Amino acid sequence: MAGTSSTAEKAAHVSEHNRAMAEEIAHLKRARNAVILAHNYQRPEVQDVADFVGDSLELARKAAQVQSADVIVFCGVHFMAETAKIINPGRTVLLPERTAGCPLADTIDAATLVEWKRRYPEAAVVCYVNSSAAVKAESDACCTSANARKVVDSLPQHQIIFVPDRNLGHFVSRHTSKQVFLYPGACTTHVRLTANDVLKARNMYPNAPVVVHPECEPEVVDIADAVLSTSQMLRYVQESAADLFLVGTEAGILHRMQAENPGKTFYVLSRALLCPNMKQTHLKSVLMALQENRYEIELDEDVRLRAKRALDRMLELV
Ligand code: SF4
């Protein structure tokens, strides 16, 4: 019992500490005229101090709408903060943890994409938003997991180079008549979910819908009930009559699912569905970002303008 009480004391201490830090963040946010945006995969306490929580598409839209704030603190990974800067260059954009990158985005650079363009000269390039500004600058249009198929279908070219996520590209290629050339990148977190994990969970909860992200491997996607972006998942679980769900995406999404659906139960399909990069940002990081103006995103203006064209093409469409 002594162990239980010390665990409870520790938890109370942590929540008191977090509450004090959240208050300081709120104070600094007002003083600096800042807005905090957080991705659905962020830590629960970070999501709770954000003005807006969403997926890549929602956050890109939100970043575009920020007019009255001077500073955008972007709690996510590097390409997301870069996207906010591309869209809204007049604001100071801060990424609280300098090394919060995305291994998927890092699988391709601009020079490699230029080579692919030479190899398939008739093809248009669609790049998943999980990519650097330099890669976006070499692309015809960006997409997110919520609109990838729509973006691919909107382009006049029949041939499409899809970068960098092979699984999202493969998912799109099944639902379009276009010829899609897949770049072999993948999300190091989502590929950890196996078909065996899904089958085991289904055995235990045969009536629970299985919802997975299209960054998962095709054999996982094949046996899911729904393949959705995180914002689509949030809508799906709200509208569904089921009361228990098996979720195949980064575990951070469960915080919002649970908060928005208190009567329902959510299980993540594998303990391996944790992105270490998304978890780098703590409350302390947000506080330090506001206190010390760190880490500011800066972009070459030519790259920014070319990357913006690809992002605008997506944002105009959806
Ligand atoms: Fe990148 Fe995957 Fe982490 Fe998202 S979950 S930031 S795609 S590594």
Residues whose N, C-alpha, C, O or C-beta is under 5 A from the ligand:
A	BS01	SF4	V77 G101 C102 P103 L104 N130 C187 T188 T189 E250 C275
